[in-house]
């Protein structure tokens, strides 16, 4: 499955199948959340949060692709990601785009 951030693919004619999306809400272990709070005092990367967000993006992308495949899509155009904080130590990642099928 082709994932692309542009709204069209040069040289390809497509049939639009609709919006597809995938989301993931995840949190870190309370112990890691506490340690991250301490880490903010001295600075540096909060690696457990980085890993959490990487996992969330991957899962949200996989869920978006599953929706596209169910519609018979060959690609998802205009892929975007957005995040929101649900509560301290947890976040939602939403992946979305437009599912398309290549016209032969």
PyMOL commands that set and color helices and strands:
alter all, ss='L'
color gray80, all
select helices_A, chain A and resi 30-42+47-70
alter helices_A, ss='H'
color red, helices_A
select strands_A, chain A and resi 2-3+14-27+75-87+90-102
alter strands_A, ss='S'
color yellow, strands_A
deselect
rebuild
show_as cartoon
